[in-house]
């Protein structure tokens, strides 16, 4: 079961990455621009410029989060399709991005063991194949 923090993080990421959140942020900025006092002195213009920079940074978070979320969804769809279409692949990994963190860590540990086993098998085969030329050379010499 997902932890409350994981669920809240997923909900927040999905909400902030939505088009509605971007439109709401733009609307908030528009309301601020219409209702705020326009600068009259040089000091006021500096404050205005500072606020504008902060607002643009605020909006950038929504733009970037929206782009990231959309890209992540597209990547997940592509990966799911690859897993589904590959014979011998574990279909249980489809939708893994929604699994609890603990389950993902267990899966990663399993893959690390597979990688380690494959690396040790490869080094054994490399050692045995590199020993053959050396033995042949020693017989020739």
CORLIN-V662921 format. One record per run of one state. SS is the DSSP state (a for helix, b for strand, c for the rest). FROM is the first residue (numbers start at 0). TO is the last residue. Records with the same first field share a line. If there is no record, write none. Layout:
SS: FROM-TO, FROM-TO
//
This chain:
c: 0-2, 16-17, 35-40, 85-89, 93-94, 98-99, 140-140
a: 3-15, 18-34, 41-84, 90-92, 95-97, 100-139
//
